[in-house]
Amino acid sequence: MCSNVTAYHNDKDVQADANYFYFLSSLVLIIPSLFSTLALGAGEM
């Protein structure tokens, strides 16, 4: 799989894509929880 780890570490395009993918996956997980928090918390007021 990853025989040359240093090449991947020095490849800025791979690093940028990985950061972008990590950011998008974080948003996908966080946004639904915000909506559910607002919906469930609205009945408490």
C-alpha positions as CSV (number, residue, x, y, z in Angstrom):
1,M,0.0,0.0,0.0
2,C,2.1,2.9,1.3
3,S,5.7,1.7,0.6
4,N,7.1,5.2,0.5
5,V,5.6,7.1,3.4
6,T,8.1,10.0,3.0
7,A,6.9,10.7,-0.5
8,Y,3.3,10.9,0.7
9,H,4.4,13.2,3.6
10,N,6.2,15.5,1.2
11,D,3.3,15.5,-1.4
12,K,1.5,18.7,-0.7
13,D,-1.4,17.9,-3.0
14,V,-2.1,14.7,-1.1
15,Q,-1.9,16.6,2.2
16,A,-4.3,19.3,0.9
17,D,-6.8,16.7,-0.3
18,A,-6.5,14.9,3.0
19,N,-7.2,18.1,4.9
20,Y,-10.1,19.0,2.7
21,F,-11.6,15.5,3.1
22,Y,-11.2,15.6,6.9
23,F,-12.8,19.0,7.0
24,L,-15.8,17.9,4.9
25,S,-16.3,14.7,6.9
26,S,-16.2,16.8,10.1
27,L,-19.0,19.0,8.7
28,V,-21.1,16.1,7.6
29,L,-20.9,14.7,11.2
30,I,-21.4,18.1,13.0
31,I,-24.2,19.7,11.0
32,P,-26.9,17.1,11.6
33,S,-26.1,17.1,15.3
34,L,-26.6,20.9,15.4
35,F,-30.0,20.6,13.8
36,S,-31.0,17.8,16.2
37,T,-29.8,19.8,19.2
38,L,-31.9,22.8,18.1
39,A,-34.9,20.6,17.5
40,L,-34.7,18.7,20.8
41,G,-33.7,21.7,22.8
42,A,-36.6,23.8,21.5
43,G,-39.2,21.9,23.6
44,E,-37.3,22.6,26.8
45,M,-37.9,26.4,26.8
